[in-house]
């Protein structure tokens, strides 16, 4: 696999291109350099509180040259899954995403329970309805299952904690639609028209970016920004194919790999 030329890269957003609401130094230049090298790009994120348009607007505000069609989110994966005939979805997601959920209904029976970032709507009745729907046979879907996310003011509880509550109470395991699900990475690779051997994944999170990329048969690069320090202290790092100080080093790494 390592001898195959690289034609594409899947780049994580938070922790890799920006962190604590500040752009990683050299990130915009790195994206430009990758385009000049002819590397096709997809930008993968487990962000599950905003629409694709909102995410793109945020990246543009950061000065990052990302195109709307290059964004891949678990919400996109959910739309593919929930468009089948007969789907009846109970959605525990943010207000921004709720209206765009396929098959959304307000009364049981439900065929699917979709859980995402729900901090603006979460209360006991909403969580209990999710639990009851799963107990009645609905499939539990998680947009992602991150433990926590980072903001400028510190760490905050992420979607995975809410998913875990329903899993524990209902005695089931959620189907994860975002990272580190292999299908999520495979879909992104297919959209680029390349093989897994021709693509790499770049991110700060060993449990999602690196683990998911490895499982999907991709070369992986962990950057030492974002969650890296926390995960290194926990002994979670070290499984990536390559490690870089930051995204700014990626164009040089790809150039060196192409020389082998």
Secondary structure, DSSP 8 states (H G I E B T S, - for coil): -TTS---EEEEE-BTTTEETTEE-TTHHHHHHHHHHTT-EEEEEE---SS-HHHHHHHHHHTT----GGGEEEHHHHHHHHTTSTT--EEEE--HHHHTT-TTB-SSS--SEEEE---TTT--HHHHHHHHHHHHTT-EEEES---SEEEETTEEEE-HHHHHHHHHHHHT---EE-STT-HHHHHHHHHHHT--GGGEEEEES-IIIIIHHHHHTT-EEEEESSTTHHHHHHTT----SSEEESSGGGHHHHHHHHHT-
